Amino acid sequence: MKYLVLIPDGMADRPQAVFNNKTPMDVANKPTMDALAAKALCGTVSNVPEGMVPESDTANLAILSYDPKVYSKGRSPLEAVSMGIEMSENDTAIRCNVVTVSEDEGDYFEATMVDHSADEISTEEAAELVKALNEALPMEGRKLYTGVSYRHCLIWENASETYNFMRPHDIIGRKIKEYLPQGEEGAEFLKYMHEGYKVLRDHPVNRARREKGLRPANSPWLWSPGKKPALPDFKEKWGISGAIISAVDLIKGIGLCAGMNVVSVEGATGNYHTNYEGKANAAIDCFKNGDDFVYIHVEAPDECGHRGEDTVKVKAIEKIDSLILKPVLEYLESTGEDFKIMVLPDHPTPIEIRTHSMEPVPFFIYDSRKTEDGLSLYCEKSAEEKGYYIPDGSTLLDILIEK
């Protein structure tokens, strides 16, 4: 038995006027998903436990059967693992976005959060900014490491791993003053962000970006701290070998901590302009090379939700369907071996709020050996109307995998 799990990150949404009160999943042309869902076990699932923040680390840990209430230590330590950063027991990993804040006010504390991704800045440009921050703000036991695009990792010895930072994508369009680190515990974090703004504001990379009509990555923004993570080995837990394919360090880090085969795909970016075909080919290669379980994570719909790009989000769903799911399905069918396919977003990223939300997400589990009474259209409403609700996403693999 082979198992494919496909995660279009943030695909679930809310009805929108631009789509005649339908969602991107409603209007997307996704014949492969719809055809499989028509014959699959379908319903809705909550991947984020009540009281926890709807983040991708929490939700993807759950889908991979690791209860977030037990294993979630923040996304940054998982990203650090993926980046090959060695953490000591005293180290805290902190996600550091390079963001765009408004500059017209002339005062950092009166600025507005414009863009959590600085127009999805290139990794090459961001690397220069990371270097500038490390050189201008040296401190024993603290170093910023370059990640992908706007996503970077700050390792800070003896820093708080519990400080409650605000996520930058939650405050787009708002004044940053009330969301900056506060009080004695937040003082050093605030200093780093404020001084970092002074370093980045007039950096040559940002001057060049402004000349090109692009948003400058003019401020570091810290969030999601945590200590060194550890997960039970996936193969020991389930008795099958597993692989993870993703562009983002967070998901790769989960895979590495779980002892899975983590595959990097050239041209996989974590946004709409990613290498969809490359991810499909990598999945097929994983199956050919002996992996029984392949987990494909695609960030594109989530980024579209954060950026408020409604039609692009629809196109991202369509590309995932035609360029990833279809060819992998065709390969699995060609082998003559039994297989199961599970498709679901990890959490919603509604365009109207441009951040994650807590609603249950639609899922389907297709089994090549049988036909279920599924859905005529794979979308949020039809899955909810099915009436099958799983309150704990960490139990999904108990349904999917035959032990």
Secondary structure as GFF3:
##gff-version 3
##sequence-region A 1 403
A	DSSP	beta_strand	2	8	.	.	.	ID=ss1
A	DSSP	three_ten_helix	17	19	.	.	.	ID=ss2
A	DSSP	alpha_helix	24	27	.	.	.	ID=ss3
A	DSSP	alpha_helix	31	37	.	.	.	ID=ss4
A	DSSP	beta_strand	41	45	.	.	.	ID=ss5
A	DSSP	alpha_helix	56	63	.	.	.	ID=ss6
A	DSSP	alpha_helix	68	71	.	.	.	ID=ss7
A	DSSP	alpha_helix	75	82	.	.	.	ID=ss8
A	DSSP	beta_strand	91	101	.	.	.	ID=ss9
A	DSSP	three_ten_helix	108	110	.	.	.	ID=ss10
A	DSSP	beta_strand	113	115	.	.	.	ID=ss11
A	DSSP	alpha_helix	123	136	.	.	.	ID=ss12
A	DSSP	beta_strand	142	148	.	.	.	ID=ss13
A	DSSP	beta_strand	151	157	.	.	.	ID=ss14
A	DSSP	three_ten_helix	168	170	.	.	.	ID=ss15
A	DSSP	three_ten_helix	177	179	.	.	.	ID=ss16
A	DSSP	alpha_helix	183	201	.	.	.	ID=ss17
A	DSSP	alpha_helix	204	211	.	.	.	ID=ss18
A	DSSP	beta_strand	219	226	.	.	.	ID=ss19
A	DSSP	alpha_helix	234	238	.	.	.	ID=ss20
A	DSSP	beta_strand	242	245	.	.	.	ID=ss21
A	DSSP	alpha_helix	249	257	.	.	.	ID=ss22
A	DSSP	beta_strand	261	263	.	.	.	ID=ss23
A	DSSP	alpha_helix	276	288	.	.	.	ID=ss24
A	DSSP	beta_strand	293	298	.	.	.	ID=ss25
A	DSSP	alpha_helix	300	307	.	.	.	ID=ss26
A	DSSP	alpha_helix	310	319	.	.	.	ID=ss27
A	DSSP	pi_helix	320	325	.	.	.	ID=ss28
A	DSSP	alpha_helix	326	335	.	.	.	ID=ss29
A	DSSP	beta_strand	339	343	.	.	.	ID=ss30
A	DSSP	beta_strand	361	367	.	.	.	ID=ss31
A	DSSP	alpha_helix	380	385	.	.	.	ID=ss32
A	DSSP	beta_strand	389	390	.	.	.	ID=ss33
A	DSSP	three_ten_helix	393	395	.	.	.	ID=ss34
A	DSSP	alpha_helix	396	400	.	.	.	ID=ss35
###
